[in-house]
Amino acid sequence: MKNENIDGGKAFDWGRTSSDYAKFRDIYPEEFYLSLINRGLCIKGQEVLDIGTGTGVLPRNLYPYGAAFTGMDISENQIAQARALSEAAGMDIRFLCGPAEQIAFKENSFDAVLACQCFTYFDHQVLAPKIHNILKDGGRFAILYMAWLPYEDAIAGQSEALVLNYNPQWSGCGEVRHFIEVPEVYKEWFELESQDVFDLRVPFTRETWNGRMRACRGIGASLPAAEADCFEQEHQRLLEQIAPERFEILHYAAVTVLRKR
C-alpha cells in the first residue's frame, strides 16, 4: 500500500509482518471488546463484517458472544493467519481476501460492520455508500482504534523514538487522545450514534512489547527484514535498561459508532 498522507508516501505491506502480527498484536483488553458488546453490537443473532480484519483479532475475540462473523482484508498473508488461528481454535469464521472498497455483498446483509486500526487507509468516497448498502435498516458501522500514549508513558515514548531513528518518515507517532475523525462523506449515509475515548493499561513483557513494536507499520510492514532485525535487537537492549520484565503501557481507545440513515 502507498498513500501520500501516510509515512510521507513510503510503501508498506502488512503481509510482511503477518507472523509477528498474529503473535504480538492480539492485545486488546476485555474493556475494548465490551465497548461493542455493551452497545448491543456483535452479539448472538447478528451478522457482522470486519473490514481490514488483519489476522482476525476482533472476530476471534468476539466469537464467544455469538455473532456470525465475516472478516475481510487486502493481504493474503493476513487472511492466511486469520484462517489458521480461527481453525485451530475451532471457530467457524468466514475470511475473505480483497480490498474493502470492492465488497460485493448483497444489500441488507449485515447488522454491523467493524473497522479497527484500519479506517485511515480506506478510500472513503467509495467505501461509505458500499457500507451503507450492505447494512440492514438501522445497522451500525463501528470504527475502533487503540494507541499507546508516548508523552505520558516513558517506555512507549523511548520505544517510539527508536522507531523514528530507523524510519523518520513514519507518521504513526505522537499520539494523543482524540475522537476518531470521520470524513464528511459519511454524513450523507450515516448519523453519529456515539463516540467515546477511554484509557487502557495493556500488560506486556519485554518480549511481547518488543514484538509489538516490530509489528508496527514503521518497522515490520515497511523496513527491509535486515533493518527490522537490527531494530528488534537494539530495542531489546533498550528494554533491558529501562523496563522491568513485566509492565503495563498506557494506551487510549477510541470508539465511534455510526447508524445507517
Backbone as CSV, one residue per row, in Angstrom:
resi,resn,N_x,N_y,N_z,CA_x,CA_y,CA_z,C_x,C_y,C_z
1,MET,0.841,-1.190,0.000,0.000,0.000,0.000,0.876,1.240,0.000
2,LYS,0.363,2.300,-0.570,1.091,3.564,-0.609,0.085,4.702,-0.595
3,ASN,0.286,5.649,0.313,-0.614,6.782,0.455,0.225,7.993,0.815
4,GLU,0.112,9.046,0.032,0.944,10.230,0.261,0.706,10.860,1.624
5,ASN,-0.433,10.588,2.234,-0.749,11.154,3.551,-0.269,10.282,4.709
6,ILE,0.317,9.128,4.401,0.788,8.193,5.424,2.270,7.933,5.214
7,ASP,3.066,8.163,6.239,4.510,7.889,6.200,5.203,8.580,5.031
8,GLY,4.734,9.775,4.695,5.363,10.516,3.608,5.293,9.830,2.264
9,GLY,4.332,8.936,2.099,4.190,8.221,0.833,5.022,6.959,0.751
10,LYS,5.702,6.587,1.830,6.514,5.371,1.830,5.616,4.146,1.815
11,ALA,5.943,3.178,0.962,5.115,1.993,0.823,5.215,1.103,2.063
12,PHE,4.128,0.404,2.349,4.115,-0.556,3.448,3.226,-1.730,3.063
13,ASP,3.474,-2.875,3.687,2.742,-4.092,3.369,2.575,-4.890,4.656
14,TRP,1.334,-4.945,5.162,1.089,-5.680,6.398,1.379,-7.160,6.242
15,GLY,1.323,-7.664,5.033,1.618,-9.077,4.809,3.034,-9.459,5.186
16,ARG,3.943,-8.491,5.166,5.334,-8.767,5.511,5.513,-9.031,6.999
17,THR,4.568,-8.600,7.796,4.688,-8.757,9.249,3.578,-9.629,9.831
18,SER,2.970,-10.464,8.979,1.808,-11.238,9.426,2.116,-12.177,10.580
19,SER,3.270,-12.840,10.555,3.584,-13.772,11.640,3.754,-13.028,12.955
20,ASP,4.455,-11.865,12.922,4.585,-11.048,14.131,3.240,-10.479,14.549
21,TYR,2.439,-10.066,13.563,1.123,-9.503,13.855,0.266,-10.532,14.592
22,ALA,0.271,-11.773,14.096,-0.532,-12.826,14.712,-0.073,-13.111,16.136
23,LYS,1.224,-13.017,16.371,1.780,-13.380,17.679,1.698,-12.249,18.692
24,PHE,1.855,-11.001,18.234,2.078,-9.909,19.175,1.024,-8.805,19.164
25,ARG,0.022,-8.866,18.273,-0.921,-7.764,18.212,-2.337,-8.131,18.641
26,ASP,-2.476,-9.313,19.210,-3.752,-9.693,19.804,-3.717,-9.252,21.271
27,ILE,-3.841,-7.931,21.480,-3.522,-7.357,22.790,-4.659,-6.530,23.389
28,TYR,-5.801,-6.437,22.732,-6.854,-5.568,23.249,-7.401,-6.128,24.565
29,PRO,-7.507,-5.312,25.605,-8.089,-5.775,26.870,-9.597,-6.014,26.731
30,GLU,-10.153,-6.689,27.710,-11.571,-7.025,27.681,-12.447,-5.779,27.546
31,GLU,-12.033,-4.672,28.190,-12.842,-3.448,28.124,-13.030,-2.959,26.686
32,PHE,-12.041,-3.219,25.851,-12.109,-2.808,24.448,-13.266,-3.523,23.750
33,TYR,-13.358,-4.833,23.960,-14.434,-5.605,23.339,-15.788,-5.286,23.957
34,LEU,-15.791,-5.061,25.261,-17.057,-4.747,25.927,-17.622,-3.407,25.460
35,SER,-16.768,-2.533,24.930,-17.279,-1.268,24.388,-18.226,-1.520,23.220
36,LEU,-18.080,-2.658,22.553,-19.011,-3.056,21.494,-20.191,-3.843,22.062
37,ILE,-19.897,-4.825,22.889,-20.955,-5.664,23.449,-21.967,-4.820,24.224
38,ASN,-21.472,-3.864,25.003,-22.366,-3.022,25.811,-23.220,-2.091,24.961
39,ARG,-22.867,-1.931,23.699,-23.675,-1.148,22.766,-24.618,-2.040,21.967
40,GLY,-24.670,-3.315,22.309,-25.532,-4.240,21.598,-25.004,-4.637,20.245
41,LEU,-23.699,-4.580,20.072,-23.052,-4.954,18.819,-22.323,-6.282,18.985
42,CYS,-22.288,-7.064,17.903,-21.515,-8.320,17.854,-22.056,-9.360,18.830
43,ILE,-23.359,-9.407,18.964,-23.991,-10.352,19.881,-24.768,-11.412,19.089
44,LYS,-25.243,-12.412,19.808,-25.931,-13.540,19.182,-27.089,-13.066,18.309
45,GLY,-27.176,-13.675,17.133,-28.238,-13.329,16.196,-27.840,-12.302,15.155
46,GLN,-26.660,-11.704,15.307,-26.211,-10.686,14.364,-25.228,-11.249,13.342
47,GLU,-25.287,-10.688,12.147,-24.290,-10.928,11.097,-23.354,-9.723,11.089
48,VAL,-22.046,-9.963,11.239,-21.078,-8.880,11.394,-19.951,-9.045,10.383
49,LEU,-19.609,-7.953,9.711,-18.474,-7.902,8.795,-17.369,-7.072,9.409
50,ASP,-16.153,-7.618,9.473,-14.987,-6.898,9.969,-14.067,-6.608,8.791
51,ILE,-14.020,-5.342,8.348,-13.154,-4.981,7.231,-11.774,-4.612,7.758
52,GLY,-10.735,-4.871,6.956,-9.373,-4.688,7.435,-9.108,-5.582,8.631
53,THR,-9.581,-6.816,8.551,-9.575,-7.713,9.713,-8.193,-8.141,10.149
54,GLY,-7.180,-8.006,9.275,-5.834,-8.441,9.636,-5.809,-9.934,9.906
55,THR,-5.334,-10.323,11.075,-5.288,-11.741,11.455,-6.567,-12.178,12.164
56,GLY,-7.616,-11.404,12.023,-8.911,-11.783,12.590,-9.020,-11.590,14.084
57,VAL,-8.307,-10.603,14.611,-8.289,-10.405,16.068,-9.691,-10.137,16.610
58,LEU,-10.431,-9.215,15.997,-11.759,-8.902,16.519,-12.727,-10.068,16.376
59,PRO,-12.880,-10.672,15.205,-13.813,-11.793,15.115,-13.482,-12.937,16.076
60,ARG,-12.204,-13.233,16.245,-11.832,-14.348,17.133,-12.134,-14.041,18.599
61,ASN,-11.874,-12.818,19.026,-12.110,-12.476,20.424,-13.573,-12.204,20.737
62,LEU,-14.335,-11.803,19.725,-15.764,-11.549,19.925,-16.619,-12.775,19.626
63,TYR,-16.023,-13.805,19.098,-16.739,-15.018,18.704,-17.586,-15.611,19.835
64,PRO,-17.072,-15.651,21.083,-17.870,-16.260,22.157,-19.193,-15.550,22.437
65,TYR,-19.357,-14.315,21.970,-20.601,-13.589,22.236,-21.718,-13.961,21.259
66,GLY,-21.393,-14.771,20.235,-22.452,-15.403,19.473,-22.759,-14.864,18.092
67,ALA,-22.160,-13.750,17.669,-22.437,-13.231,16.329,-21.786,-14.132,15.269
68,ALA,-22.318,-14.077,14.066,-21.728,-14.761,12.918,-20.828,-13.769,12.192
69,PHE,-19.538,-14.090,12.091,-18.560,-13.134,11.585,-18.058,-13.478,10.191
70,THR,-17.827,-12.411,9.421,-17.051,-12.461,8.185,-15.921,-11.458,8.327
71,GLY,-14.695,-11.876,8.050,-13.553,-10.974,8.094,-12.972,-10.804,6.702
72,MET,-12.559,-9.578,6.382,-12.032,-9.293,5.045,-10.789,-8.420,5.160
73,ASP,-9.757,-8.761,4.386,-8.515,-7.991,4.417,-7.858,-8.051,3.045
74,ILE,-7.128,-7.001,2.711,-6.470,-6.919,1.408,-5.264,-7.838,1.307
75,SER,-4.687,-8.237,2.456,-3.457,-9.022,2.475,-3.740,-10.510,2.550
76,GLU,-3.233,-11.260,1.587,-3.403,-12.712,1.605,-2.709,-13.332,2.813
77,ASN,-1.536,-12.801,3.185,-0.808,-13.347,4.332,-1.581,-13.150,5.629
78,GLN,-2.205,-11.984,5.770,-3.011,-11.741,6.968,-4.194,-12.697,7.037
79,ILE,-4.859,-12.890,5.918,-6.013,-13.787,5.885,-5.589,-15.232,6.145
80,ALA,-4.427,-15.621,5.644,-3.937,-16.974,5.913,-3.743,-17.184,7.414
81,GLN,-3.182,-16.178,8.090,-3.012,-16.271,9.537,-4.370,-16.304,10.244
82,ALA,-5.295,-15.474,9.787,-6.627,-15.433,10.399,-7.315,-16.790,10.304
83,ARG,-7.237,-17.409,9.138,-7.870,-18.715,8.954,-7.220,-19.770,9.836
84,ALA,-5.887,-19.774,9.880,-5.178,-20.783,10.680,-5.505,-20.643,12.161
85,LEU,-5.518,-19.412,12.656,-5.779,-19.191,14.078,-7.218,-19.535,14.450
86,SER,-8.162,-19.174,13.599,-9.561,-19.467,13.917,-9.839,-20.961,13.824
87,GLU,-9.262,-21.632,12.835,-9.463,-23.075,12.709,-8.842,-23.819,13.884
88,ALA,-7.663,-23.369,14.326,-7.004,-24.015,15.464,-7.842,-23.882,16.735
89,ALA,-8.611,-22.797,16.813,-9.458,-22.563,17.983,-10.852,-23.151,17.820
90,GLY,-11.114,-23.820,16.692,-12.423,-24.419,16.455,-13.515,-23.413,16.179
91,MET,-13.156,-22.284,15.594,-14.126,-21.218,15.329,-14.556,-21.232,13.865
92,ASP,-15.847,-21.095,13.635,-16.412,-21.069,12.295,-16.549,-19.614,11.852
93,ILE,-15.477,-19.068,11.296,-15.451,-17.673,10.835,-15.076,-17.659,9.351
94,ARG,-15.842,-16.944,8.563,-15.541,-16.826,7.130,-14.557,-15.686,6.922
95,PHE,-13.435,-15.976,6.241,-12.445,-14.947,5.932,-12.274,-14.843,4.423
96,LEU,-12.280,-13.611,3.928,-12.157,-13.330,2.503,-11.018,-12.357,2.268
97,CYS,-10.363,-12.478,1.122,-9.259,-11.583,0.781,-9.687,-10.607,-0.299
98,GLY,-9.460,-9.320,-0.049,-9.779,-8.299,-1.034,-9.879,-6.935,-0.389
99,PRO,-9.787,-5.866,-1.179,-9.914,-4.508,-0.634,-11.329,-4.247,-0.140
100,ALA,-11.438,-3.496,0.940,-12.761,-3.166,1.473,-13.599,-2.423,0.441
101,GLU,-12.949,-1.626,-0.388,-13.680,-0.835,-1.379,-14.331,-1.707,-2.456
102,GLN,-13.963,-2.987,-2.510,-14.524,-3.886,-3.518,-15.529,-4.882,-2.934
103,ILE,-16.009,-4.614,-1.728,-17.001,-5.513,-1.151,-18.216,-5.594,-2.071
104,ALA,-18.718,-6.821,-2.225,-19.815,-7.040,-3.167,-20.893,-7.937,-2.554
105,PHE,-21.170,-7.714,-1.293,-22.223,-8.476,-0.633,-23.595,-7.942,-1.051
106,LYS,-24.610,-8.755,-0.845,-25.965,-8.330,-1.177,-26.414,-7.202,-0.244
107,GLU,-27.390,-6.439,-0.706,-27.967,-5.398,0.141,-28.532,-6.007,1.419
108,ASN,-28.430,-5.230,2.503,-29.020,-5.627,3.785,-28.480,-6.961,4.305
109,SER,-27.163,-7.176,4.143,-26.555,-8.445,4.552,-26.120,-8.472,6.012
110,PHE,-25.777,-7.300,6.573,-25.128,-7.284,7.884,-25.842,-6.368,8.872
111,ASP,-25.815,-6.803,10.135,-26.311,-5.963,11.219,-25.286,-4.925,11.640
112,ALA,-24.002,-5.251,11.452,-22.931,-4.342,11.844,-21.715,-4.564,10.968
113,VAL,-20.973,-3.490,10.752,-19.666,-3.542,10.096,-18.658,-2.928,11.058
114,LEU,-17.496,-3.557,11.195,-16.432,-3.070,12.070,-15.217,-2.675,11.239
115,ALA,-14.493,-1.669,11.729,-13.203,-1.289,11.145,-12.291,-0.900,12.301
116,CYS,-11.281,-1.717,12.572,-10.404,-1.496,13.718,-8.966,-1.283,13.256
117,GLN,-8.384,-0.161,13.619,-6.988,0.182,13.310,-6.754,0.360,11.814
118,CYS,-7.790,0.471,11.022,-7.598,0.472,9.570,-8.351,1.587,8.858
119,PHE,-9.151,2.361,9.578,-10.062,3.313,8.956,-9.326,4.351,8.106
120,THR,-8.127,4.708,8.515,-7.380,5.751,7.812,-6.908,5.322,6.429
121,TYR,-6.909,4.013,6.165,-6.348,3.511,4.913,-7.344,3.468,3.755
122,PHE,-8.608,3.690,4.020,-9.628,3.442,3.006,-9.888,4.660,2.111
123,ASP,-10.452,4.381,0.922,-10.981,5.416,0.037,-12.431,5.635,0.457
124,HIS,-12.669,6.652,1.263,-13.963,6.820,1.905,-15.070,7.205,0.933
125,GLN,-14.736,7.879,-0.145,-15.754,8.216,-1.133,-16.367,6.972,-1.738
126,VAL,-15.557,5.941,-1.889,-16.040,4.664,-2.428,-16.673,3.823,-1.329
127,LEU,-16.044,3.802,-0.147,-16.453,2.882,0.906,-17.781,3.256,1.558
128,ALA,-17.994,4.536,1.839,-19.170,4.949,2.616,-20.486,4.435,2.025
129,PRO,-20.760,4.655,0.736,-22.038,4.159,0.208,-22.109,2.631,0.170
130,LYS,-20.969,1.962,0.028,-20.990,0.498,0.000,-21.323,-0.070,1.368
131,ILE,-20.748,0.512,2.418,-21.089,0.068,3.765,-22.576,0.301,4.028
132,HIS,-23.065,1.457,3.632,-24.491,1.766,3.791,-25.350,0.723,3.089
133,ASN,-24.957,0.316,1.909,-25.741,-0.599,1.095,-25.837,-1.992,1.712
134,ILE,-24.747,-2.469,2.308,-24.748,-3.846,2.807,-25.294,-3.953,4.234
135,LEU,-25.480,-2.818,4.916,-26.062,-2.843,6.250,-27.586,-2.958,6.182
136,LYS,-28.153,-3.684,7.120,-29.603,-3.748,7.249,-30.133,-2.408,7.757
137,ASP,-31.422,-2.197,7.652,-32.019,-0.967,8.177,-31.676,-0.822,9.656
138,GLY,-31.165,0.338,10.025,-30.758,0.568,11.398,-29.421,-0.037,11.749
139,GLY,-28.736,-0.641,10.767,-27.433,-1.245,11.010,-26.386,-0.219,11.366
140,ARG,-25.310,-0.675,11.998,-24.308,0.254,12.519,-22.899,-0.064,12.012
141,PHE,-22.148,0.993,11.835,-20.754,0.924,11.412,-19.905,1.403,12.587
142,ALA,-19.145,0.479,13.194,-18.332,0.793,14.368,-16.867,0.915,13.961
143,ILE,-16.265,2.043,14.314,-14.872,2.329,13.982,-14.081,2.362,15.288
144,LEU,-13.015,1.565,15.361,-12.275,1.423,16.607,-10.789,1.690,16.391
145,TYR,-10.164,2.165,17.470,-8.732,2.472,17.398,-8.146,2.390,18.800
146,MET,-6.905,1.912,18.896,-6.179,1.924,20.169,-4.720,2.256,19.891
147,ALA,-4.145,3.116,20.722,-2.753,3.521,20.539,-2.117,3.833,21.880
148,TRP,-0.798,3.608,21.950,-0.080,3.990,23.163,0.076,5.506,23.218
149,LEU,0.362,6.010,24.415,0.480,7.453,24.638,1.940,7.790,24.971
150,PRO,2.728,8.153,23.970,4.171,8.292,24.157,4.589,9.452,25.044
151,TYR,3.744,10.477,25.179,4.104,11.632,26.009,3.785,11.411,27.483
152,GLU,3.054,10.334,27.771,2.669,10.044,29.152,3.279,8.746,29.675
153,ASP,3.698,7.888,28.781,4.282,6.605,29.174,5.742,6.580,28.718
154,ALA,6.668,6.511,29.670,8.095,6.656,29.366,8.611,5.528,28.477
155,ILE,8.195,4.300,28.736,8.671,3.182,27.920,8.171,3.326,26.487
156,ALA,6.882,3.641,26.336,6.326,3.839,24.995,7.039,4.974,24.277
157,GLY,7.322,6.056,24.998,7.983,7.198,24.377,9.366,6.861,23.863
158,GLN,10.153,6.119,24.646,11.507,5.770,24.212,11.484,4.730,23.085
159,SER,10.534,3.815,23.135,10.392,2.851,22.045,10.007,3.548,20.747
160,GLU,9.093,4.493,20.840,8.666,5.241,19.660,9.823,6.041,19.062
161,ALA,10.637,6.640,19.929,11.791,7.401,19.449,12.750,6.509,18.673
162,LEU,12.902,5.266,19.114,13.782,4.342,18.399,13.201,3.974,17.034
163,VAL,11.887,3.781,16.948,11.272,3.533,15.642,11.599,4.678,14.685
164,LEU,11.498,5.901,15.170,11.763,7.063,14.322,13.230,7.143,13.905
165,ASN,14.125,6.611,14.716,15.533,6.555,14.313,15.706,5.676,13.078
166,TYR,14.928,4.612,13.014,15.017,3.675,11.894,14.153,4.106,10.715
167,ASN,13.075,4.808,10.991,12.138,5.185,9.934,11.586,6.575,10.217
168,PRO,12.356,7.631,9.895,11.921,9.000,10.203,10.626,9.412,9.511
169,GLN,10.238,8.714,8.434,9.018,9.062,7.709,7.756,8.514,8.366
170,TRP,7.926,7.634,9.323,6.761,7.007,9.974,5.879,8.066,10.630
171,SER,4.618,8.099,10.259,3.700,9.119,10.773,2.757,8.580,11.842
172,GLY,2.991,7.351,12.294,2.135,6.790,13.320,2.606,7.106,14.725
173,CYS,3.249,8.243,14.894,3.849,8.611,16.175,3.107,9.804,16.785
174,GLY,3.463,10.112,18.038,2.951,11.314,18.674,1.485,11.299,18.988
175,GLU,0.941,10.129,19.282,-0.498,10.034,19.546,-0.884,10.737,20.852
176,VAL,-2.032,11.401,20.806,-2.703,11.945,21.984,-4.173,11.533,21.884
177,ARG,-4.881,11.603,22.995,-6.285,11.192,22.987,-7.098,12.086,22.046
178,HIS,-7.902,11.459,21.222,-8.817,12.235,20.370,-9.895,11.315,19.824
179,PHE,-11.035,11.910,19.492,-12.083,11.160,18.817,-11.623,10.783,17.417
180,ILE,-12.202,9.746,16.878,-11.903,9.337,15.514,-12.489,10.357,14.539
181,GLU,-11.672,10.817,13.617,-12.135,11.774,12.614,-12.889,11.028,11.508
182,VAL,-14.123,11.418,11.295,-14.968,10.764,10.296,-15.145,11.725,9.115
183,PRO,-14.707,11.340,7.913,-14.845,12.223,6.748,-16.292,12.626,6.475
184,GLU,-16.432,13.793,5.891,-17.755,14.373,5.645,-18.668,13.467,4.828
185,VAL,-18.104,12.656,3.936,-18.932,11.840,3.055,-19.850,10.910,3.843
186,TYR,-19.451,10.510,5.035,-20.272,9.581,5.810,-21.567,10.224,6.296
187,LYS,-21.590,11.544,6.403,-22.789,12.224,6.881,-23.958,12.057,5.926
188,GLU,-23.665,11.804,4.673,-24.729,11.584,3.686,-25.435,10.252,3.920
189,TRP,-24.700,9.294,4.473,-25.202,7.925,4.576,-25.481,7.472,6.016
190,PHE,-24.880,8.182,6.993,-24.969,7.745,8.384,-25.215,8.929,9.308
191,GLU,-25.739,8.617,10.482,-25.804,9.613,11.557,-24.922,9.122,12.707
192,LEU,-24.326,10.068,13.413,-23.472,9.714,14.536,-24.321,9.221,15.696
193,GLU,-24.072,7.990,16.129,-24.801,7.446,17.273,-24.046,7.689,18.577
194,SER,-22.733,7.441,18.578,-21.951,7.642,19.798,-20.470,7.732,19.448
195,GLN,-19.728,8.386,20.328,-18.272,8.387,20.214,-17.697,8.477,21.619
196,ASP,-16.598,7.758,21.814,-16.051,7.648,23.157,-14.540,7.521,23.073
197,VAL,-13.874,8.001,24.117,-12.426,7.840,24.285,-12.196,7.430,25.729
198,PHE,-11.369,6.411,25.941,-11.092,5.962,27.302,-9.698,5.350,27.371
199,ASP,-9.129,5.365,28.573,-7.771,4.861,28.781,-7.777,3.368,29.071
200,LEU,-6.685,2.724,28.687,-6.464,1.312,28.951,-5.007,1.111,29.340
201,ARG,-4.769,0.246,30.283,-3.405,-0.146,30.623,-3.209,-1.574,30.131
202,VAL,-2.298,-1.746,29.177,-2.135,-3.019,28.484,-0.864,-3.708,28.980
203,PRO,-0.975,-4.940,29.482,0.201,-5.634,30.025,1.115,-6.205,28.943
204,PHE,2.416,-6.137,29.201,3.427,-6.682,28.302,4.566,-7.287,29.112
205,THR,5.341,-8.133,28.448,6.679,-8.483,28.898,7.648,-7.782,27.952
206,ARG,8.929,-7.837,28.261,9.892,-7.253,27.320,9.766,-7.895,25.942
207,GLU,9.591,-9.223,25.936,9.490,-9.925,24.653,8.256,-9.493,23.871
208,THR,7.101,-9.414,24.541,5.879,-9.105,23.800,5.819,-7.639,23.371
209,TRP,6.381,-6.735,24.187,6.420,-5.332,23.764,7.408,-5.147,22.610
210,ASN,8.525,-5.866,22.653,9.471,-5.811,21.542,8.804,-6.316,20.263
211,GLY,8.050,-7.417,20.393,7.346,-7.932,19.228,6.265,-6.988,18.747
212,ARG,5.557,-6.350,19.693,4.521,-5.384,19.306,5.123,-4.232,18.516
213,MET,6.278,-3.750,18.928,6.899,-2.638,18.214,7.419,-3.074,16.848
214,ARG,7.964,-4.268,16.765,8.416,-4.765,15.469,7.234,-4.902,14.508
215,ALA,6.077,-5.256,15.051,4.897,-5.474,14.216,4.167,-4.179,13.869
216,CYS,4.720,-3.026,14.204,4.067,-1.762,13.831,4.392,-1.416,12.376
217,ARG,3.616,-0.506,11.822,3.782,-0.134,10.418,5.163,0.436,10.132
218,GLY,5.713,1.160,11.101,7.002,1.814,10.889,8.181,0.884,10.825
219,ILE,8.030,-0.365,11.280,9.134,-1.324,11.271,8.811,-2.512,10.358
220,GLY,8.082,-3.485,10.862,7.901,-4.729,10.137,7.179,-4.606,8.816
221,ALA,6.258,-3.649,8.712,5.470,-3.525,7.487,6.153,-2.695,6.414
222,SER,7.263,-2.038,6.756,7.856,-1.123,5.777,9.370,-1.245,5.609
223,LEU,10.099,-1.731,6.605,11.556,-1.808,6.506,12.010,-3.155,5.941
224,PRO,13.166,-3.201,5.280,13.741,-4.493,4.896,13.948,-5.363,6.132
225,ALA,13.900,-6.667,5.945,13.980,-7.594,7.072,15.233,-7.392,7.906
226,ALA,16.361,-7.121,7.251,17.614,-6.938,7.984,17.540,-5.729,8.909
227,GLU,16.905,-4.642,8.435,16.760,-3.452,9.270,15.785,-3.706,10.412
228,ALA,14.733,-4.440,10.134,13.782,-4.781,11.196,14.454,-5.635,12.264
229,ASP,15.334,-6.535,11.844,16.080,-7.352,12.808,16.988,-6.485,13.671
230,CYS,17.654,-5.516,13.049,18.518,-4.611,13.812,17.720,-3.813,14.826
231,PHE,16.545,-3.324,14.402,15.688,-2.612,15.341,15.334,-3.514,16.511
232,GLU,14.918,-4.737,16.234,14.494,-5.658,17.292,15.608,-5.879,18.317
233,GLN,16.822,-6.045,17.838,17.950,-6.277,18.738,18.255,-5.037,19.574
234,GLU,18.241,-3.857,18.929,18.526,-2.630,19.670,17.407,-2.313,20.656
235,HIS,16.181,-2.576,20.244,15.050,-2.323,21.134,15.097,-3.254,22.350
236,GLN,15.511,-4.493,22.141,15.630,-5.418,23.264,16.660,-4.917,24.274
237,ARG,17.783,-4.421,23.781,18.809,-3.878,24.685,18.274,-2.667,25.435
238,LEU,17.498,-1.823,24.739,16.906,-0.659,25.386,15.963,-1.090,26.508
239,LEU,15.114,-2.072,26.233,14.152,-2.514,27.234,14.844,-3.110,28.459
240,GLU,15.958,-3.763,28.255,16.702,-4.313,29.388,17.205,-3.207,30.312
241,GLN,17.371,-2.010,29.763,17.857,-0.876,30.551,16.734,-0.097,31.218
242,ILE,15.571,-0.020,30.572,14.543,0.916,31.048,13.292,0.252,31.587
243,ALA,13.116,-1.056,31.365,11.837,-1.689,31.711,12.051,-2.927,32.571
244,PRO,11.161,-3.175,33.540,11.180,-4.456,34.250,10.727,-5.566,33.310
245,GLU,10.805,-6.791,33.748,10.416,-7.912,32.894,8.933,-7.842,32.532
246,ARG,8.103,-7.394,33.460,6.671,-7.246,33.201,6.242,-5.809,33.518
247,PHE,5.413,-5.252,32.678,4.996,-3.863,32.861,3.717,-3.626,32.077
248,GLU,3.140,-2.460,32.262,1.957,-2.051,31.509,2.279,-0.799,30.706
249,ILE,1.650,-0.677,29.551,1.799,0.502,28.698,0.452,1.226,28.649
250,LEU,0.485,2.522,28.926,-0.732,3.325,28.872,-1.153,3.564,27.426
251,HIS,-2.365,3.162,27.116,-2.981,3.372,25.808,-4.267,4.177,25.980
252,TYR,-4.774,4.686,24.874,-6.157,5.159,24.851,-6.886,4.415,23.742
253,ALA,-8.174,4.250,23.926,-9.021,3.653,22.911,-10.060,4.676,22.473
254,ALA,-10.434,4.602,21.204,-11.485,5.457,20.671,-12.476,4.570,19.921
255,VAL,-13.746,4.798,20.178,-14.811,4.023,19.519,-15.863,5.006,19.010
256,THR,-16.129,4.945,17.723,-17.176,5.778,17.124,-18.170,4.849,16.426
257,VAL,-19.450,5.066,16.674,-20.495,4.227,16.056,-21.391,5.123,15.214
258,LEU,-21.532,4.740,13.944,-22.410,5.420,13.012,-23.613,4.514,12.715
259,ARG,-24.791,5.108,12.631,-26.009,4.340,12.325,-26.493,4.680,10.923
260,LYS,-26.859,3.663,10.193,-27.348,3.826,8.824,-28.581,4.711,8.794
261,ARG,-28.569,5.691,7.902,-29.741,6.552,7.716,-30.829,5.795,6.955
